[in-house]
Amino acid sequence: MNTTKTRPDTIFAHLPHEIDREHAPWTELVREDFHVQVFEDIYPVTPGHLLFVPKHNTMGVLMAAIQDAIRQGQQGVESGEWDAFNIGMNLGAEAGQTVAWPHVHMIPRRAGDVADPIGGVRNTIPGQGNYRTGSYKNPTTPQQV
């Protein structure tokens, strides 16, 4: 991990200000600019699954990564490459984060790729995605597993 000191504008205090490119788990660079690198996900959920990786640990650069992901998703819809898309982040082990650097997933969606797409990212918790069915339970108090 990079030993660069944390700056005041750093948003994740446990991480350095800049990504340590030598230890990054991403390999297939699609494109990059001054703030963001875009990689193919090495474990894609669907064809076209991309990771938008901020080069710096700041809110402005993270927001640039989110904007880039949305633009890329919209371009894929407009070109007919996919029908829709999900944007997401996993922050913390309990949320499924396995890479210790913030990054944004852009996951293309196509008609019929799942039986019931209602709820989208809400499906990260089994049974909570489609709030129109009887399986949804209002989590007024956290449930222990």
ABEGO torsion letter per residue (X at the ends): XBABBBBAABABAABBABBBAAABABABBABBBAABBBBBBABBABBGBBBBBBABBBAAAAAAAAAAAAAAAAAAAAAGABABBBBBBBBEAAAGBABBBBBBBBBBBBBGABABABGEAAAABBGAABAABAABBBBABBBBX
